[in-house]
Amino acid sequence: MSLESVRAFLAAKAPDIEIIELETSTATVALAAEAHGVEPGRIAKTLTLRVGERTLLVVARGDARLDNRKLKETFGAKAKMLDAESVEALTGHPVGGVCPFGLATPLPVYCDVSLRAFDEVIPAAGARHSAVRLSPQRLAELVDAEWVDVCQELVPA
């Protein structure tokens, strides 16, 4: 069902974007990066957070970690990750396939500036084996996302 809601969303808003379906699981950043042959940062992970009474999505590069101080400064309260059952109930997508497309519940979407390091990112597409490729800017435009800076600075290896 979840993959179908993403198909319907893209058919209506971005028919040129093709859903990539793989035989292997892409449920984690590491698995997705390996399956797509890219570095983990290019995987756009979608995190479902409760901030005070609000629930929202943050899309960030795959190797980024949330910064609690920045989250609190940006959203005005402490953020808490939701459990898998709540995530699926709110988004309609299973953990490992969560994306900001075709949501079961309208939720505000925020894109972290960390995504801008890439010309193309790969978010999931509603299932643990599906994804799409698009620019971070197009991703933000499609879901009417606001850009925020809520991740820790990446330290070069």
Secondary structure, DSSP 4 states (H G I P E B T S, - for coil): -HHHHHHHHHHHH-TTPPPEE-SS---SHHHHHHHHTS-GGGEEEEEEEEETTEEEEEEEETT--B-HHHHHHHHSS-EEEPPHHHHHHHHSS-TTS--SSS-SS---EEEEGGGGG-S-BEEB-SSTTEE--B-HHHHHHHTTPEEE--BPPPPP-
